[in-house]
């Protein structure tokens, strides 16, 4: 037991990537305030140590379960949060700080990631052995749809064969992977190539495959290449200055039985990595329901459902993807299914003698697959409802609009330097004498003057405009297409106090009671004065510190990991500039107004309990991510 209380999670997978089960102590349980109909909670856990890999370095997050004395937690996503690992998922029963829990890793899923990751390094090395001075900058080992390595060097598609041979050569040498913990200074001293800047205040992991140059890497890897599954350099493509080398990895277990019919497990959608008992039960019910509705002749039904290649056998194959401890129960599910199918077909045969068509009214119905709205659409609905309650009207304006509405009417004449802040996409279209060029809207502020015009320049105006926006930037916190919402209020006697009151109202409604807003001076061309808007952090309530009891029951203060400063910056606001009112035909002597606007995705990711670290996931089409909301 250490004396000092700390939330830094000890990362066990760094030492031993093959560890599948261990115990740990809960440091903190963060409950989402929503309880699901079945009584479960969506929650986040912080542990003193973990074997679950948090998503990063191109490797997806692990999954599995955490079992405590009075409850279990199903881990659906794991992320790294300023020194601590955050396990996100579903809590059934009760878990609390201080509980000793057992961590069970979903090993099939992890082992597949280890294959993808290690083989990625080998493909990388094979390219470097083949193409002189090749430099790689990024790797995708399972987060996107395809596995790939990005090189800043030109790699020609003609070299595919050669690279493949090199990959096989490396694997055949049966090299081992070794890791050690060293400081950044030590890495530099040893001449290690650092692909990006690394922190110098803590030991870092250095990975070495065989005798190849070592590199910093925090992922999980195979011990020896003799464990490697068959790998294929599948494609080489150019992406601007970069070259992408794609590879596929086959799980020999899942290809063996499908007789030469290759299943590429690099595509998570096609070949599930594992199957839970719930999924098995659901599929079993589906098959029973399908049979009960099937009108085919009885002889056909027998082959279709119970034949060698029938639906039952197809599902039974999945048993090898069930985790070992669940196999027994999976066996029972399959036995019950088989009996049910046999009985149903037998009854059909019996009833045929009487020639009266027979329907089994006791058969289970076919459960419709339930979907739900995309999380971003859910957020937009919620924002709309919140503002409608205080008299705002939701409007929609074009997302391909004239320069006039996006910039010029907002006090940004052509060539004004402030325009550079908006990384604009231009549309190839004739330039209009009055309205200028056609652009993709860079913000929802284009709605301001449009709304003034729609109301014939006659306040009161209380508008909420939610729309897609586009900017030329893409990284973990930006996508080229995103959503904003914009509020505009114009009337007689509108002041900053109205703005502040509206922001406070929104903060409480969207993030929960007690959330406060804060405005700081800033600059926008279309508002004067202008502000940046912050909301207080729901974890530390704006203090930047959280109190926790240490091992001895004494209260300790630590820095809040979610905000660092107590506040989250969300967007901009201000009092509508007189020139904007004039552009909308409104007399600034008579009327004043305020406006605010910011990103829907960003606002949503800050909701209590969500903590989404990469907003690109929203648009990845990754069902395992989207299904959680
Ligand atoms: N349109 C601004 C942006 O995209 C935000 C803003 C809206 C600022 C309304 C002030 C008033 O950054």
Boltz pocket constraint, residues with backbone or C-beta under 6 A from the ligand:
constraints:
  - pocket:
      binder: B
      contacts: [[A, 442], [A, 443], [A, 444], [A, 445], [A, 486], [A, 487], [A, 524], [A, 527], [A, 531], [A, 571], [A, 572], [A, 573], [A, 574], [A, 595], [A, 596], [A, 597], [A, 598]]
      max_distance: 6.0
